[in-house]
Amino acid sequence: MPARIQSALDAAGVQAAQIEWLWWVMFWVTAAVFVVVVAALLLAVRRGRSTDAPRPDDRSLLRAVASAVAVTIVILFGLLYASAATGRAIGSRPDDKPLVIQITGQQWWWSIEYLDEAPSQRFTTANELHIPVGRPIVLNLRSPDVIHSFWVPNLHGKMDLIPGRLNTSWLRADTPGIYRGQCAEFCGMQHAHMGFVVVAEPPDAYQRWETAQRQNAPEPTAPQQLRGRGIVERGPCALCHTVRGTQAGGRTAPDLTHFASRSTIAAATAPNTPGYLAGWIANPQHLKPGNRMPATGLNAEDLQAVLAYLETLR
Ligand code: CUA
């Protein structure tokens, strides 16, 4: 699936298309105003310099200023109307049965919980949001500590995640693709590295992904992988991370049950490759200084075993 450039001017969803339209209206109107003002300024400078140009009388000056003010007011009200109409259009939610996803902003990553009326059907992942194309997605946005802002420019505008408050937003992707999103509200040291990925895929592909995500972590087979699982379960990892189907049940860091199926690590800071992952686990503060993951102090052999196990979490 193609990865699209993160841009509000490359709309791939209904609301983003409305916002893009508004952007271009504002751009062309203000560009036209700019051209007219600069032309008037240049004309005034030229007239002011030439000594034989006739001086305008007070009456025509007053008329010129009054009509400029009137045109300005009309343009500003026009833009205000366009802005309000866009706000209305992107806020009204369609009636089709939406998919409800709860997103919790953490310092500095995203916890993503797929809600379902049946609790057994719910599952949690992190930093990679999969959605089916064409279906409305309702987002419940929350934060336990500081204000974040959820923003996928290709799909929708921003919506804040505010502690003590539940904000809801909705979006719908109309084109399959991989879209980058990011936190758009300064939330501390690693705000700039609080990214995420949205994978908008055809409904059947999404359904396969959803079914796989509901499963517990697959059982490792190789001795090194089994050793790695033991270290994850009994070592420092389990204090913060969950791997469903194992004894690791920490709740303060990303759910790792299907970690290997995700394309990035550390909230879209680096690609999920063995090299980056080894560097990240060995010294998390190097790649993303200030983040909450402490150095694990694993020796080289244990680190290799943990890496081998994490690779099985597809
Ligand atoms: Cu979270 Cu900025």
py3Dmol code that shows the C-alpha trace and the ligand (Angstrom):
import py3Dmol

protein = """\
ATOM      1  CA  MET A   1       0.000   0.000   0.000  1.00  0.00           C
ATOM      2  CA  PRO A   2       1.398   3.431  -0.905  1.00  0.00           C
ATOM      3  CA  ALA A   3       2.630   5.681   1.911  1.00  0.00           C
ATOM      4  CA  ARG A   4       1.281   9.161   1.256  1.00  0.00           C
ATOM      5  CA  ILE A   5       3.137  12.351   2.043  1.00  0.00           C
ATOM      6  CA  GLN A   6       1.855  13.907   5.255  1.00  0.00           C
ATOM      7  CA  SER A   7      -0.021  16.914   3.942  1.00  0.00           C
ATOM      8  CA  ALA A   8      -3.323  18.642   4.552  1.00  0.00           C
ATOM      9  CA  LEU A   9      -3.293  19.440   0.811  1.00  0.00           C
ATOM     10  CA  ASP A  10      -3.455  15.790  -0.214  1.00  0.00           C
ATOM     11  CA  ALA A  11      -6.850  14.861   1.153  1.00  0.00           C
ATOM     12  CA  ALA A  12      -7.796  11.195   1.404  1.00  0.00           C
ATOM     13  CA  GLY A  13     -10.953  11.520   3.463  1.00  0.00           C
ATOM     14  CA  VAL A  14     -14.211  13.456   3.508  1.00  0.00           C
ATOM     15  CA  GLN A  15     -13.266  15.979   6.168  1.00  0.00           C
ATOM     16  CA  ALA A  16      -9.750  16.514   4.882  1.00  0.00           C
ATOM     17  CA  ALA A  17     -11.268  17.291   1.464  1.00  0.00           C
ATOM     18  CA  GLN A  18     -13.480  19.997   3.029  1.00  0.00           C
ATOM     19  CA  ILE A  19     -10.539  21.445   4.930  1.00  0.00           C
ATOM     20  CA  GLU A  20      -8.407  21.423   1.789  1.00  0.00           C
ATOM     21  CA  TRP A  21     -11.164  23.233  -0.111  1.00  0.00           C
ATOM     22  CA  LEU A  22     -11.301  25.899   2.609  1.00  0.00           C
ATOM     23  CA  TRP A  23      -7.510  26.212   2.521  1.00  0.00           C
ATOM     24  CA  TRP A  24      -7.529  26.907  -1.215  1.00  0.00           C
ATOM     25  CA  VAL A  25     -10.418  29.384  -0.951  1.00  0.00           C
ATOM     26  CA  MET A  26      -8.503  31.320   1.694  1.00  0.00           C
ATOM     27  CA  PHE A  27      -5.281  31.050  -0.294  1.00  0.00           C
ATOM     28  CA  TRP A  28      -6.715  32.428  -3.549  1.00  0.00           C
ATOM     29  CA  VAL A  29      -8.820  35.137  -1.917  1.00  0.00           C
ATOM     30  CA  THR A  30      -5.929  36.419   0.202  1.00  0.00           C
ATOM     31  CA  ALA A  31      -3.539  36.104  -2.759  1.00  0.00           C
ATOM     32  CA  ALA A  32      -5.905  38.267  -4.852  1.00  0.00           C
ATOM     33  CA  VAL A  33      -6.178  40.818  -2.010  1.00  0.00           C
ATOM     34  CA  PHE A  34      -2.394  40.897  -1.738  1.00  0.00           C
ATOM     35  CA  VAL A  35      -1.967  41.542  -5.478  1.00  0.00           C
ATOM     36  CA  VAL A  36      -4.556  44.346  -5.446  1.00  0.00           C
ATOM     37  CA  VAL A  37      -3.026  46.020  -2.361  1.00  0.00           C
ATOM     38  CA  VAL A  38       0.508  45.882  -3.747  1.00  0.00           C
ATOM     39  CA  ALA A  39      -0.689  47.235  -7.118  1.00  0.00           C
ATOM     40  CA  ALA A  40      -2.467  50.117  -5.351  1.00  0.00           C
ATOM     41  CA  LEU A  41       0.642  50.811  -3.302  1.00  0.00           C
ATOM     42  CA  LEU A  42       2.899  50.892  -6.375  1.00  0.00           C
ATOM     43  CA  LEU A  43       0.430  53.184  -8.150  1.00  0.00           C
ATOM     44  CA  ALA A  44       0.382  55.544  -5.160  1.00  0.00           C
ATOM     45  CA  VAL A  45       4.183  55.633  -5.020  1.00  0.00           C
ATOM     46  CA  ARG A  46       4.382  56.427  -8.743  1.00  0.00           C
ATOM     47  CA  ARG A  47       1.778  59.167  -8.505  1.00  0.00           C
ATOM     48  CA  GLY A  48       3.388  60.639  -5.411  1.00  0.00           C
ATOM     49  CA  ARG A  49       6.719  60.941  -7.215  1.00  0.00           C
ATOM     50  CA  SER A  50       5.486  62.612 -10.382  1.00  0.00           C
ATOM     51  CA  THR A  51       4.991  66.350  -9.939  1.00  0.00           C
ATOM     52  CA  ASP A  52       2.458  66.920 -12.730  1.00  0.00           C
ATOM     53  CA  ALA A  53      -0.108  64.281 -11.626  1.00  0.00           C
ATOM     54  CA  PRO A  54      -3.420  65.863 -10.518  1.00  0.00           C
ATOM     55  CA  ARG A  55      -4.071  65.767  -6.731  1.00  0.00           C
ATOM     56  CA  PRO A  56      -7.283  63.868  -5.857  1.00  0.00           C
ATOM     57  CA  ASP A  57      -9.860  65.925  -4.004  1.00  0.00           C
ATOM     58  CA  ASP A  58     -11.116  64.939  -0.521  1.00  0.00           C
ATOM     59  CA  ARG A  59     -14.382  63.644  -1.893  1.00  0.00           C
ATOM     60  CA  SER A  60     -12.920  61.047  -4.219  1.00  0.00           C
ATOM     61  CA  LEU A  61     -10.396  60.029  -1.536  1.00  0.00           C
ATOM     62  CA  LEU A  62     -13.228  59.402   0.909  1.00  0.00           C
ATOM     63  CA  ARG A  63     -15.112  57.408  -1.696  1.00  0.00           C
ATOM     64  CA  ALA A  64     -12.051  55.252  -2.432  1.00  0.00           C
ATOM     65  CA  VAL A  65     -11.392  54.506   1.260  1.00  0.00           C
ATOM     66  CA  ALA A  66     -15.071  53.765   1.971  1.00  0.00           C
ATOM     67  CA  SER A  67     -15.368  51.315  -0.917  1.00  0.00           C
ATOM     68  CA  ALA A  68     -12.092  49.597   0.124  1.00  0.00           C
ATOM     69  CA  VAL A  69     -13.481  49.169   3.659  1.00  0.00           C
ATOM     70  CA  ALA A  70     -16.771  47.816   2.282  1.00  0.00           C
ATOM     71  CA  VAL A  71     -14.979  45.289   0.068  1.00  0.00           C
ATOM     72  CA  THR A  72     -12.808  44.219   3.030  1.00  0.00           C
ATOM     73  CA  ILE A  73     -15.863  43.624   5.212  1.00  0.00           C
ATOM     74  CA  VAL A  74     -17.587  41.612   2.486  1.00  0.00           C
ATOM     75  CA  ILE A  75     -14.472  39.466   1.964  1.00  0.00           C
ATOM     76  CA  LEU A  76     -14.002  38.854   5.714  1.00  0.00           C
ATOM     77  CA  PHE A  77     -17.647  37.849   6.142  1.00  0.00           C
ATOM     78  CA  GLY A  78     -17.353  35.590   3.103  1.00  0.00           C
ATOM     79  CA  LEU A  79     -14.341  33.833   4.623  1.00  0.00           C
ATOM     80  CA  LEU A  80     -16.089  33.618   7.990  1.00  0.00           C
ATOM     81  CA  TYR A  81     -19.081  31.978   6.324  1.00  0.00           C
ATOM     82  CA  ALA A  82     -16.868  29.518   4.404  1.00  0.00           C
ATOM     83  CA  SER A  83     -15.044  28.639   7.632  1.00  0.00           C
ATOM     84  CA  ALA A  84     -18.263  28.111   9.614  1.00  0.00           C
ATOM     85  CA  ALA A  85     -19.799  26.041   6.803  1.00  0.00           C
ATOM     86  CA  THR A  86     -16.688  23.843   6.697  1.00  0.00           C
ATOM     87  CA  GLY A  87     -16.786  23.397  10.479  1.00  0.00           C
ATOM     88  CA  ARG A  88     -20.411  22.301  10.255  1.00  0.00           C
ATOM     89  CA  ALA A  89     -19.766  19.928   7.387  1.00  0.00           C
ATOM     90  CA  ILE A  90     -16.856  18.137   9.066  1.00  0.00           C
ATOM     91  CA  GLY A  91     -18.588  17.945  12.446  1.00  0.00           C
ATOM     92  CA  SER A  92     -21.826  16.252  11.386  1.00  0.00           C
ATOM     93  CA  ARG A  93     -21.495  12.540  11.871  1.00  0.00           C
ATOM     94  CA  PRO A  94     -22.907  10.007   9.379  1.00  0.00           C
ATOM     95  CA  ASP A  95     -25.412   7.450  10.646  1.00  0.00           C
ATOM     96  CA  ASP A  96     -23.732   4.253   9.392  1.00  0.00           C
ATOM     97  CA  LYS A  97     -22.558   1.940  12.127  1.00  0.00           C
ATOM     98  CA  PRO A  98     -19.182   3.371  13.050  1.00  0.00           C
ATOM     99  CA  LEU A  99     -16.099   1.647  14.357  1.00  0.00           C
ATOM    100  CA  VAL A 100     -15.306   3.089  17.788  1.00  0.00           C
ATOM    101  CA  ILE A 101     -11.672   3.429  18.775  1.00  0.00           C
ATOM    102  CA  GLN A 102     -10.382   4.866  22.012  1.00  0.00           C
ATOM    103  CA  ILE A 103      -7.115   6.728  21.748  1.00  0.00           C
ATOM    104  CA  THR A 104      -5.154   7.655  24.846  1.00  0.00           C
ATOM    105  CA  GLY A 105      -2.288  10.108  24.525  1.00  0.00           C
ATOM    106  CA  GLN A 106       0.705   9.150  26.646  1.00  0.00           C
ATOM    107  CA  GLN A 107       4.064  10.811  27.067  1.00  0.00           C
ATOM    108  CA  TRP A 108       5.029  10.168  24.248  1.00  0.00           C
ATOM    109  CA  TRP A 109       3.106   7.508  22.416  1.00  0.00           C
ATOM    110  CA  TRP A 110      -0.465   6.519  21.573  1.00  0.00           C
ATOM    111  CA  SER A 111      -2.451   3.729  23.154  1.00  0.00           C
ATOM    112  CA  ILE A 112      -5.125   2.510  20.737  1.00  0.00           C
ATOM    113  CA  GLU A 113      -8.027   0.436  22.018  1.00  0.00           C
ATOM    114  CA  TYR A 114     -10.618  -1.023  19.644  1.00  0.00           C
ATOM    115  CA  LEU A 115     -13.882  -0.939  21.549  1.00  0.00           C
ATOM    116  CA  ASP A 116     -16.656  -3.461  21.108  1.00  0.00           C
ATOM    117  CA  GLU A 117     -19.922  -4.126  22.902  1.00  0.00           C
ATOM    118  CA  ALA A 118     -18.552  -7.560  23.797  1.00  0.00           C
ATOM    119  CA  PRO A 119     -15.559  -7.009  26.114  1.00  0.00           C
ATOM    120  CA  SER A 120     -13.919 -10.202  24.832  1.00  0.00           C
ATOM    121  CA  GLN A 121     -13.723  -8.642  21.359  1.00  0.00           C
ATOM    122  CA  ARG A 122     -11.785  -5.584  22.492  1.00  0.00           C
ATOM    123  CA  PHE A 123      -8.088  -5.348  21.934  1.00  0.00           C
ATOM    124  CA  THR A 124      -5.313  -2.835  22.424  1.00  0.00           C
ATOM    125  CA  THR A 125      -2.397  -1.846  20.269  1.00  0.00           C
ATOM    126  CA  ALA A 126      -0.134   1.177  20.028  1.00  0.00           C
ATOM    127  CA  ASN A 127       1.055   3.817  17.582  1.00  0.00           C
ATOM    128  CA  GLU A 128      -0.424   2.146  14.512  1.00  0.00           C
ATOM    129  CA  LEU A 129      -4.076   2.678  13.724  1.00  0.00           C
ATOM    130  CA  HIS A 130      -5.695   0.363  11.182  1.00  0.00           C
ATOM    131  CA  ILE A 131      -9.016   1.443   9.716  1.00  0.00           C
ATOM    132  CA  PRO A 132     -11.279   0.101   6.966  1.00  0.00           C
ATOM    133  CA  VAL A 133     -11.714   2.393   3.972  1.00  0.00           C
ATOM    134  CA  GLY A 134     -15.186   3.888   3.546  1.00  0.00           C
ATOM    135  CA  ARG A 135     -16.423   3.247   7.081  1.00  0.00           C
ATOM    136  CA  PRO A 136     -16.812   6.074   9.585  1.00  0.00           C
ATOM    137  CA  ILE A 137     -14.470   5.830  12.565  1.00  0.00           C
ATOM    138  CA  VAL A 138     -15.457   7.439  15.837  1.00  0.00           C
ATOM    139  CA  LEU A 139     -12.481   8.377  17.966  1.00  0.00           C
ATOM    140  CA  ASN A 140     -12.754   8.729  21.728  1.00  0.00           C
ATOM    141  CA  LEU A 141      -9.790  10.841  22.711  1.00  0.00           C
ATOM    142  CA  ARG A 142      -8.421  11.003  26.257  1.00  0.00           C
ATOM    143  CA  SER A 143      -5.256  11.779  28.137  1.00  0.00           C
ATOM    144  CA  PRO A 144      -4.213  10.944  31.692  1.00  0.00           C
ATOM    145  CA  ASP A 145      -1.750  13.774  32.229  1.00  0.00           C
ATOM    146  CA  VAL A 146      -1.038  16.526  29.692  1.00  0.00           C
ATOM    147  CA  ILE A 147      -2.796  17.902  26.622  1.00  0.00           C
ATOM    148  CA  HIS A 148      -1.970  16.239  23.312  1.00  0.00           C
ATOM    149  CA  SER A 149      -3.542  16.763  19.920  1.00  0.00           C
ATOM    150  CA  PHE A 150      -4.439  14.035  17.452  1.00  0.00           C
ATOM    151  CA  TRP A 151      -3.715  15.022  13.870  1.00  0.00           C
ATOM    152  CA  VAL A 152      -3.667  13.075  10.611  1.00  0.00           C
ATOM    153  CA  PRO A 153      -3.467  15.893   8.039  1.00  0.00           C
ATOM    154  CA  ASN A 154      -4.505  13.702   5.092  1.00  0.00           C
ATOM    155  CA  LEU A 155      -7.682  12.600   6.882  1.00  0.00           C
ATOM    156  CA  HIS A 156      -8.878  15.314   9.230  1.00  0.00           C
ATOM    157  CA  GLY A 157      -8.024  18.418  11.241  1.00  0.00           C
ATOM    158  CA  LYS A 158      -6.733  18.401  14.804  1.00  0.00           C
ATOM    159  CA  MET A 159      -8.561  17.369  17.966  1.00  0.00           C
ATOM    160  CA  ASP A 160      -7.116  17.813  21.443  1.00  0.00           C
ATOM    161  CA  LEU A 161      -6.837  15.092  24.082  1.00  0.00           C
ATOM    162  CA  ILE A 162      -7.515  16.817  27.387  1.00  0.00           C
ATOM    163  CA  PRO A 163      -7.016  15.309  30.863  1.00  0.00           C
ATOM    164  CA  GLY A 164     -10.301  14.765  32.694  1.00  0.00           C
ATOM    165  CA  ARG A 165     -12.366  15.115  29.542  1.00  0.00           C
ATOM    166  CA  LEU A 166     -13.526  12.856  26.732  1.00  0.00           C
ATOM    167  CA  ASN A 167     -13.341  14.435  23.291  1.00  0.00           C
ATOM    168  CA  THR A 168     -14.846  12.672  20.339  1.00  0.00           C
ATOM    169  CA  SER A 169     -14.062  13.108  16.714  1.00  0.00           C
ATOM    170  CA  TRP A 170     -14.783  11.071  13.640  1.00  0.00           C
ATOM    171  CA  LEU A 171     -13.093  10.486  10.326  1.00  0.00           C
ATOM    172  CA  ARG A 172     -13.432   8.382   7.226  1.00  0.00           C
ATOM    173  CA  ALA A 173     -10.687   7.435   4.806  1.00  0.00           C
ATOM    174  CA  ASP A 174     -11.819   7.148   1.206  1.00  0.00           C
ATOM    175  CA  THR A 175      -8.536   6.041  -0.350  1.00  0.00           C
ATOM    176  CA  PRO A 176      -6.450   3.093   0.858  1.00  0.00           C
ATOM    177  CA  GLY A 177      -3.012   4.183   1.945  1.00  0.00           C
ATOM    178  CA  ILE A 178      -0.586   4.700   4.795  1.00  0.00           C
ATOM    179  CA  TYR A 179      -0.910   8.093   6.398  1.00  0.00           C
ATOM    180  CA  ARG A 180       1.353   9.634   8.985  1.00  0.00           C
ATOM    181  CA  GLY A 181      -0.103  11.372  11.989  1.00  0.00           C
ATOM    182  CA  GLN A 182       1.449  13.254  14.843  1.00  0.00           C
ATOM    183  CA  CYS A 183       0.814  15.015  18.094  1.00  0.00           C
ATOM    184  CA  ALA A 184       0.060  18.647  17.330  1.00  0.00           C
ATOM    185  CA  GLU A 185       0.130  20.150  20.825  1.00  0.00           C
ATOM    186  CA  PHE A 186       3.379  20.679  22.710  1.00  0.00           C
ATOM    187  CA  CYS A 187       3.337  18.017  25.413  1.00  0.00           C
ATOM    188  CA  GLY A 188       6.876  17.815  26.735  1.00  0.00           C
ATOM    189  CA  MET A 189      10.368  16.902  25.727  1.00  0.00           C
ATOM    190  CA  GLN A 190       9.561  14.308  23.052  1.00  0.00           C
ATOM    191  CA  HIS A 191       6.468  15.993  21.605  1.00  0.00           C
ATOM    192  CA  ALA A 192       8.138  16.018  18.168  1.00  0.00           C
ATOM    193  CA  HIS A 193       8.635  12.247  18.384  1.00  0.00           C
ATOM    194  CA  MET A 194       5.023  11.464  19.194  1.00  0.00           C
ATOM    195  CA  GLY A 195       4.043  10.215  15.782  1.00  0.00           C
ATOM    196  CA  PHE A 196       1.818   7.408  14.593  1.00  0.00           C
ATOM    197  CA  VAL A 197       0.793   5.607  11.456  1.00  0.00           C
ATOM    198  CA  VAL A 198      -2.703   5.182  10.030  1.00  0.00           C
ATOM    199  CA  VAL A 199      -3.158   2.218   7.714  1.00  0.00           C
ATOM    200  CA  ALA A 200      -6.402   2.617   5.771  1.00  0.00           C
ATOM    201  CA  GLU A 201      -7.106  -0.655   4.016  1.00  0.00           C
ATOM    202  CA  PRO A 202      -9.938  -2.346   2.107  1.00  0.00           C
ATOM    203  CA  PRO A 203     -12.569  -3.855   4.460  1.00  0.00           C
ATOM    204  CA  ASP A 204     -11.520  -7.493   3.943  1.00  0.00           C
ATOM    205  CA  ALA A 205      -7.844  -6.728   4.637  1.00  0.00           C
ATOM    206  CA  TYR A 206      -8.883  -4.767   7.710  1.00  0.00           C
ATOM    207  CA  GLN A 207     -11.031  -7.683   8.885  1.00  0.00           C
ATOM    208  CA  ARG A 208      -8.055 -10.052   8.613  1.00  0.00           C
ATOM    209  CA  TRP A 209      -5.898  -7.644  10.601  1.00  0.00           C
ATOM    210  CA  GLU A 210      -8.585  -7.231  13.270  1.00  0.00           C
ATOM    211  CA  THR A 211      -9.009 -10.992  13.663  1.00  0.00           C
ATOM    212  CA  ALA A 212      -5.246 -11.459  14.010  1.00  0.00           C
ATOM    213  CA  GLN A 213      -4.981  -8.658  16.585  1.00  0.00           C
ATOM    214  CA  ARG A 214      -7.618 -10.270  18.794  1.00  0.00           C
ATOM    215  CA  GLN A 215      -5.485 -13.396  19.143  1.00  0.00           C
ATOM    216  CA  ASN A 216      -3.055 -13.867  21.961  1.00  0.00           C
ATOM    217  CA  ALA A 217       0.643 -13.743  21.186  1.00  0.00           C
ATOM    218  CA  PRO A 218       1.758 -16.746  19.116  1.00  0.00           C
ATOM    219  CA  GLU A 219       3.667 -19.489  20.904  1.00  0.00           C
ATOM    220  CA  PRO A 220       7.416 -19.322  20.187  1.00  0.00           C
ATOM    221  CA  THR A 221       9.134 -22.495  19.009  1.00  0.00           C
ATOM    222  CA  ALA A 222      12.918 -22.012  18.868  1.00  0.00           C
ATOM    223  CA  PRO A 223      14.886 -22.352  22.148  1.00  0.00           C
ATOM    224  CA  GLN A 224      16.294 -18.822  21.851  1.00  0.00           C
ATOM    225  CA  GLN A 225      12.782 -17.395  21.391  1.00  0.00           C
ATOM    226  CA  LEU A 226      11.511 -19.325  24.414  1.00  0.00           C
ATOM    227  CA  ARG A 227      14.407 -17.991  26.438  1.00  0.00           C
ATOM    228  CA  GLY A 228      13.542 -14.501  25.215  1.00  0.00           C
ATOM    229  CA  ARG A 229       9.954 -14.893  26.343  1.00  0.00           C
ATOM    230  CA  GLY A 230      11.154 -15.950  29.781  1.00  0.00           C
ATOM    231  CA  ILE A 231      13.252 -12.791  30.040  1.00  0.00           C
ATOM    232  CA  VAL A 232      10.332 -10.604  28.896  1.00  0.00           C
ATOM    233  CA  GLU A 233       7.996 -12.250  31.432  1.00  0.00           C
ATOM    234  CA  ARG A 234      10.337 -12.253  34.409  1.00  0.00           C
ATOM    235  CA  GLY A 235      12.620  -9.355  33.566  1.00  0.00           C
ATOM    236  CA  PRO A 236      11.979  -5.608  33.619  1.00  0.00           C
ATOM    237  CA  CYS A 237       9.839  -5.566  30.403  1.00  0.00           C
ATOM    238  CA  ALA A 238       6.765  -7.086  32.091  1.00  0.00           C
ATOM    239  CA  LEU A 239       6.591  -4.274  34.656  1.00  0.00           C
ATOM    240  CA  CYS A 240       5.360  -1.906  31.949  1.00  0.00           C
ATOM    241  CA  HIS A 241       4.403  -3.946  28.852  1.00  0.00           C
ATOM    242  CA  THR A 242       1.630  -6.420  28.147  1.00  0.00           C
ATOM    243  CA  VAL A 243       2.026  -9.428  25.894  1.00  0.00           C
ATOM    244  CA  ARG A 244      -1.402 -11.078  25.888  1.00  0.00           C
ATOM    245  CA  GLY A 245      -1.224 -14.807  26.527  1.00  0.00           C
ATOM    246  CA  THR A 246       1.904 -14.486  28.668  1.00  0.00           C
ATOM    247  CA  GLN A 247       2.603 -13.364  32.215  1.00  0.00           C
ATOM    248  CA  ALA A 248       3.694  -9.916  31.006  1.00  0.00           C
ATOM    249  CA  GLY A 249       0.825  -7.629  31.993  1.00  0.00           C
ATOM    250  CA  GLY A 250       2.219  -4.138  32.615  1.00  0.00           C
ATOM    251  CA  ARG A 251      -0.158  -1.338  31.679  1.00  0.00           C
ATOM    252  CA  THR A 252       2.005   1.760  31.454  1.00  0.00           C
ATOM    253  CA  ALA A 253       3.776   1.133  28.139  1.00  0.00           C
ATOM    254  CA  PRO A 254       2.684   0.003  24.652  1.00  0.00           C
ATOM    255  CA  ASP A 255       0.969  -3.379  24.319  1.00  0.00           C
ATOM    256  CA  LEU A 256       3.476  -5.664  22.594  1.00  0.00           C
ATOM    257  CA  THR A 257       1.184  -8.619  21.763  1.00  0.00           C
ATOM    258  CA  HIS A 258       1.551  -8.107  17.999  1.00  0.00           C
ATOM    259  CA  PHE A 259       4.537  -5.816  18.118  1.00  0.00           C
ATOM    260  CA  ALA A 260       6.315  -7.370  15.118  1.00  0.00           C
ATOM    261  CA  SER A 261       3.357  -6.534  12.872  1.00  0.00           C
ATOM    262  CA  ARG A 262       3.917  -2.814  13.425  1.00  0.00           C
ATOM    263  CA  SER A 263       6.093  -0.842  11.056  1.00  0.00           C
ATOM    264  CA  THR A 264       7.710   1.561  13.515  1.00  0.00           C
ATOM    265  CA  ILE A 265       9.089   1.688  17.053  1.00  0.00           C
ATOM    266  CA  ALA A 266       9.052   4.429  19.692  1.00  0.00           C
ATOM    267  CA  ALA A 267       5.901   6.098  18.275  1.00  0.00           C
ATOM    268  CA  ALA A 268       6.991   6.309  14.632  1.00  0.00           C
ATOM    269  CA  THR A 269      10.442   7.539  15.615  1.00  0.00           C
ATOM    270  CA  ALA A 270      12.347   4.739  13.855  1.00  0.00           C
ATOM    271  CA  PRO A 271      11.519   1.811  11.558  1.00  0.00           C
ATOM    272  CA  ASN A 272      10.854  -1.509  13.240  1.00  0.00           C
ATOM    273  CA  THR A 273      14.029  -3.284  12.114  1.00  0.00           C
ATOM    274  CA  PRO A 274      16.261  -5.573  14.235  1.00  0.00           C
ATOM    275  CA  GLY A 275      19.067  -2.980  14.230  1.00  0.00           C
ATOM    276  CA  TYR A 276      16.954  -0.065  15.476  1.00  0.00           C
ATOM    277  CA  LEU A 277      15.132  -2.307  17.904  1.00  0.00           C
ATOM    278  CA  ALA A 278      18.377  -3.604  19.441  1.00  0.00           C
ATOM    279  CA  GLY A 279      19.651  -0.033  19.832  1.00  0.00           C
ATOM    280  CA  TRP A 280      16.331   1.063  21.317  1.00  0.00           C
ATOM    281  CA  ILE A 281      16.185  -1.714  23.942  1.00  0.00           C
ATOM    282  CA  ALA A 282      19.874  -1.385  24.819  1.00  0.00           C
ATOM    283  CA  ASN A 283      19.633   2.367  25.353  1.00  0.00           C
ATOM    284  CA  PRO A 284      16.171   3.911  24.918  1.00  0.00           C
ATOM    285  CA  GLN A 285      17.408   7.319  26.052  1.00  0.00           C
ATOM    286  CA  HIS A 286      19.756   7.606  23.084  1.00  0.00           C
ATOM    287  CA  LEU A 287      17.069   7.433  20.399  1.00  0.00           C
ATOM    288  CA  LYS A 288      14.444   9.392  22.326  1.00  0.00           C
ATOM    289  CA  PRO A 289      15.923  11.276  25.304  1.00  0.00           C
ATOM    290  CA  GLY A 290      13.540  11.842  28.203  1.00  0.00           C
ATOM    291  CA  ASN A 291      11.128   9.053  27.298  1.00  0.00           C
ATOM    292  CA  ARG A 292       9.793   6.866  30.104  1.00  0.00           C
ATOM    293  CA  MET A 293      11.493   3.643  29.059  1.00  0.00           C
ATOM    294  CA  PRO A 294      14.505   2.950  31.289  1.00  0.00           C
ATOM    295  CA  ALA A 295      17.625   1.119  30.156  1.00  0.00           C
ATOM    296  CA  THR A 296      17.033  -2.583  30.708  1.00  0.00           C
ATOM    297  CA  GLY A 297      20.639  -3.565  31.443  1.00  0.00           C
ATOM    298  CA  LEU A 298      20.320  -6.815  29.471  1.00  0.00           C
ATOM    299  CA  ASN A 299      23.596  -8.488  28.514  1.00  0.00           C
ATOM    300  CA  ALA A 300      24.249  -9.160  24.822  1.00  0.00           C
ATOM    301  CA  GLU A 301      23.025 -12.754  24.940  1.00  0.00           C
ATOM    302  CA  ASP A 302      19.782 -11.865  26.717  1.00  0.00           C
ATOM    303  CA  LEU A 303      19.226  -8.952  24.353  1.00  0.00           C
ATOM    304  CA  GLN A 304      19.536 -11.297  21.352  1.00  0.00           C
ATOM    305  CA  ALA A 305      17.047 -13.685  22.953  1.00  0.00           C
ATOM    306  CA  VAL A 306      14.554 -10.873  23.618  1.00  0.00           C
ATOM    307  CA  LEU A 307      14.942  -9.650  20.027  1.00  0.00           C
ATOM    308  CA  ALA A 308      14.367 -13.179  18.730  1.00  0.00           C
ATOM    309  CA  TYR A 309      11.199 -13.432  20.806  1.00  0.00           C
ATOM    310  CA  LEU A 310       9.861  -9.993  19.817  1.00  0.00           C
ATOM    311  CA  GLU A 311      10.247 -10.979  16.151  1.00  0.00           C
ATOM    312  CA  THR A 312       7.717 -13.787  16.735  1.00  0.00           C
ATOM    313  CA  LEU A 313       5.008 -11.361  17.886  1.00  0.00           C
ATOM    314  CA  ARG A 314       3.356 -11.032  14.517  1.00  0.00           C
TER     315      ARG A 314
END
"""
ligand_1 = """\
2
CUA
Cu 1.734 14.681 22.652
Cu 2.696 16.639 21.719
"""
view = py3Dmol.view(width=600, height=400)
view.addModel(protein, "pdb")
view.setStyle({"model": 0}, {"cartoon": {"style": "trace"}})
view.addModel(ligand_1, "xyz")
view.setStyle({"model": 1}, {"stick": {}})
view.zoomTo()
view.show()
